[in-house]
Amino acid sequence: MVEGPVGVLALQGSFIKHAEILCSLGVQTRQVRLPEDLQNCVGLVIPGGESTTMSHLIDDFALREPLIAFSRQRPVLGTCAGLIMMARDVDDPRVVPLGILSCKALRNYYGRQINSFTARVRMPFDCSSRPLDAVFIRAPGVVECGPEVEILATHRDQAVMLGQGHHLGLAFHPELGSDPRVHAHWLKGFMSYDRARPTGLPTNLDDVFV
């Protein structure tokens, strides 16, 4: 059982679909638009969308430092543009990433909207070995991964799912469909993380959320 709400960054993009998947797993969610919305959240989803717009909105809503501070204490799941925002570096100077994952993201690696596709991706954490029908929409590529990054899934020899600690980054959209396995895997991982920590955010983050 997840103790507390999971935040979903709700500035733009597919945040409602993520909330629906999490709710189907019995998890309370909270839309995050302001720094104070992060208070008492036990994890955060950064959804797909448009990464240049998302980067600007994060600054417009004074969320950059709160998000970075939150990620140091709590697990984050990022999909598509969310993965781009989680990266250490991005190949587009208009995007200022959060530096949560030790990797470089390449925008539109698989092409533009017209090049969107679905591919069967094997999930190594699923003992059934049943592939996931992964939706790629203007999906990013990932290069220059640090030694702390674990490549959890690939498509055509390109990393499409990364883990670093209790963070998870995906090049595709697991929320577009009815398969909850990616979200369930992330939740399972950070529930064990949460049991090892005191309840709620550490007090040294309080000033960030003022």
TAHU-V946580 format. One record per backbone hydrogen bond with DSSP energy under -1.0 kcal/mol. NH is the residue of the N-H (numbers start at 0). CO is the residue of the C=O. Records with the same first field share a line. If there is no record, write none. Layout:
NH = CO, CO
This chain:
3 = 1
5 = 27
6 = 42
7 = 29
8 = 44
9 = 31
13 = 47
17 = 13
18 = 14
19 = 15
20 = 16
21 = 17
22 = 18
23 = 19
25 = 22
26 = 21
29 = 5
31 = 7
36 = 33
37 = 34
38 = 35
40 = 37
41 = 4
43 = 74
44 = 6
45 = 76
53 = 49
54 = 50
55 = 51
56 = 52
57 = 53
58 = 54
59 = 55
60 = 56
61 = 58
62 = 57
66 = 62
67 = 63
68 = 64
69 = 65
70 = 66
71 = 67
72 = 69
73 = 69
76 = 43
77 = 167
78 = 45
79 = 169
81 = 78
83 = 79
84 = 80
85 = 81
86 = 82
87 = 102
88 = 102
90 = 104
94 = 91
97 = 84
98 = 86
99 = 85
100 = 85
102 = 100
103 = 142
104 = 88
105 = 140
109 = 138
110 = 107
114 = 111
115 = 112
116 = 135
118 = 133
120 = 131
125 = 122
128 = 125
131 = 120
133 = 118, 131
135 = 116
140 = 105
142 = 103
145 = 101
148 = 145
149 = 162
151 = 160
152 = 160
154 = 157
157 = 154
159 = 152
160 = 152
161 = 168
162 = 149
163 = 166
166 = 163
167 = 75
168 = 161
169 = 77
170 = 159
172 = 134
175 = 172
176 = 174
183 = 179
184 = 180
185 = 181
186 = 182
187 = 183
188 = 184
189 = 185
190 = 186
191 = 187
192 = 188
193 = 189
194 = 190
196 = 193
204 = 201
205 = 202
207 = 204
